[in-house]
Amino acid sequence: MANTSVYTGADGSITLSTVSANGKEAEVAQGIIDANDVLTIGRATGVSLEVRSEVRPFHELGQRYATELRSGNVSVRGTIQRAYLNGALLRLLLGEAADGRPAQSWAQPSFNITLLAENAAVPGVKSTLTLHGVKLDQWAYTLPEDDFVMESAGFQALFMTVSDEGA
């Protein structure tokens, strides 16, 4: 049965994980996740996710409409916003460089993000998006005069999988 539930942010959770097959990048990410206790991303106020498929039309000479649409590259990207708690997201962007300028090249952490939406009032019905091979590509820190301190991190993923479970 298809999942037809509606969700709010209160129904969501964000978890991080690594896959040992990703080598040094996963090892660095796991160390940061463990040291900063960010298996579950807390204090998140917003997550955006965008999947974009480049579709290229082929136009024949003398034809006004495209004859064919060709699939192209697919990119997965998004942002996470949260109330600033620690430097974990910045460390996941910089890896070893978060402690100072390394003398050589370093491995940028790579990890998975799982976005789960499950309404407690409807047990057994949930939607799960798993982003694989994620790397952070942007981090911002906002210190407003009269509001909460916030951080935001942009990311890209190699690919994503989706799973819907209905009761």
C-alpha positions as CSV (number, residue, x, y, z in Angstrom):
1,M,0.0,0.0,0.0
2,A,1.3,3.5,-0.9
3,N,2.1,5.9,1.8
4,T,-0.4,8.8,1.7
5,S,0.4,10.3,5.1
6,V,1.2,14.0,5.5
7,Y,4.0,15.2,7.7
8,T,5.3,18.2,9.5
9,G,8.9,19.0,10.7
10,A,7.9,17.5,14.1
11,D,7.6,14.1,12.4
12,G,11.1,14.2,11.0
13,S,14.6,13.1,12.1
14,I,18.0,13.4,10.6
15,T,20.7,10.8,11.2
16,L,24.3,10.4,9.9
17,S,26.1,7.2,9.2
18,T,29.1,6.0,7.3
19,V,29.9,3.1,5.0
20,S,33.4,1.5,5.6
21,A,33.7,0.8,1.9
22,N,34.2,4.6,1.4
23,G,37.7,4.3,3.0
24,K,39.6,7.2,4.6
25,E,36.8,9.7,3.9
26,A,34.3,7.6,5.8
27,E,36.8,6.9,8.6
28,V,37.4,10.7,9.1
29,A,33.6,11.3,9.1
30,Q,32.9,8.5,11.6
31,G,35.5,10.0,14.0
32,I,33.8,13.4,13.8
33,I,30.3,11.9,14.2
34,D,31.5,9.9,17.3
35,A,33.5,12.7,18.9
36,N,30.7,15.3,18.5
37,D,27.8,12.9,19.3
38,V,26.0,13.8,16.1
39,L,24.6,10.5,15.0
40,T,21.3,12.3,15.2
41,I,21.3,15.9,14.0
42,G,19.5,17.8,16.7
43,R,18.1,21.3,16.8
44,A,17.4,21.3,13.1
45,T,15.0,23.9,11.9
46,G,15.0,23.1,8.2
47,V,16.2,20.7,5.6
48,S,15.9,21.3,1.9
49,L,16.6,18.7,-0.7
50,E,16.8,19.1,-4.4
51,V,17.2,16.4,-7.1
52,R,17.8,17.8,-10.5
53,S,18.0,15.8,-13.8
54,E,19.4,17.6,-16.8
55,V,17.0,17.0,-19.6
56,R,18.2,18.0,-23.1
57,P,15.8,18.4,-26.0
58,F,16.8,17.4,-29.5
59,H,15.4,19.6,-32.2
60,E,15.4,18.6,-35.8
61,L,15.9,21.1,-38.6
62,G,12.5,22.4,-39.7
63,Q,10.7,21.3,-36.5
64,R,9.6,23.7,-33.8
65,Y,9.0,21.1,-31.1
66,A,11.6,18.8,-29.8
67,T,11.7,15.3,-31.4
68,E,13.3,13.7,-28.3
69,L,14.1,14.4,-24.7
70,R,17.4,12.9,-23.6
71,S,18.2,12.3,-19.9
72,G,21.4,13.8,-18.7
73,N,23.3,14.2,-15.4
74,V,21.5,13.9,-12.1
75,S,22.6,16.0,-9.1
76,V,21.4,15.8,-5.5
77,R,22.0,18.7,-3.2
78,G,20.5,20.5,-0.3
79,T,20.9,22.4,3.0
80,I,20.5,21.8,6.7
81,Q,19.8,24.6,9.1
82,R,20.1,24.2,12.8
83,A,20.5,26.1,16.0
84,Y,24.2,26.2,16.6
85,L,25.3,23.6,19.1
86,N,28.9,22.7,18.3
87,G,31.4,22.7,15.4
88,A,30.4,19.2,14.1
89,L,29.0,20.4,10.8
90,L,32.0,22.6,10.1
91,R,34.3,19.7,11.0
92,L,32.4,17.5,8.6
93,L,33.1,20.1,5.9
94,L,36.8,20.7,6.7
95,G,37.9,17.3,8.2
96,E,41.4,17.5,9.5
97,A,41.7,21.2,8.3
98,A,39.3,22.2,11.1
99,D,42.1,22.1,13.6
100,G,44.5,24.3,11.5
101,R,46.1,24.3,8.1
102,P,47.4,20.8,7.3
103,A,50.8,20.6,5.7
104,Q,49.5,18.4,2.9
105,S,46.3,17.3,1.2
106,W,43.6,15.8,3.4
107,A,40.5,13.6,3.1
108,Q,37.2,15.5,3.1
109,P,34.7,13.5,5.2
110,S,32.1,11.5,3.3
111,F,29.0,10.1,5.0
112,N,25.3,9.2,4.5
113,I,22.3,11.3,5.7
114,T,19.0,9.6,6.4
115,L,15.9,11.7,6.5
116,L,13.0,9.9,8.2
117,A,9.4,11.2,8.4
118,E,7.1,9.1,10.7
119,N,3.9,10.3,12.4
120,A,3.7,8.8,15.9
121,A,-0.1,8.8,15.5
122,V,0.1,6.4,12.5
123,P,2.6,3.7,13.5
124,G,4.2,1.6,10.8
125,V,3.8,4.3,8.1
126,K,7.0,6.2,7.3
127,S,9.1,7.7,4.5
128,T,12.8,7.4,4.4
129,L,15.2,9.2,2.1
130,T,18.9,8.1,2.3
131,L,21.5,10.3,0.7
132,H,24.7,8.4,-0.1
133,G,28.3,9.7,-0.3
134,V,27.4,13.1,1.1
135,K,30.0,15.9,1.3
136,L,29.4,19.3,2.7
137,D,30.2,22.1,0.3
138,Q,29.2,25.2,2.2
139,W,28.8,26.3,5.8
140,A,27.4,29.6,7.2
141,Y,27.1,30.9,10.8
142,T,24.5,33.6,11.7
143,L,24.8,35.6,14.9
144,P,21.7,37.9,15.0
145,E,21.2,40.7,17.5
146,D,18.0,39.4,19.0
147,D,17.4,35.8,17.7
148,F,18.9,32.3,17.9
149,V,22.4,31.7,16.7
150,M,22.1,29.5,13.6
151,E,24.3,27.5,11.3
152,S,23.6,26.2,7.9
153,A,25.4,23.6,5.8
154,G,25.0,22.9,2.1
155,F,25.7,19.5,0.8
156,Q,25.9,17.3,-2.3
157,A,25.3,13.6,-2.5
158,L,26.4,11.0,-5.0
159,F,22.9,9.5,-5.2
160,M,19.8,8.9,-3.0
161,T,17.4,6.0,-2.3
162,V,13.8,6.3,-1.2
163,S,11.7,3.9,0.9
164,D,8.0,4.3,1.8
165,E,6.4,1.9,4.2
166,G,2.6,1.8,4.6
167,A,0.6,0.1,7.2
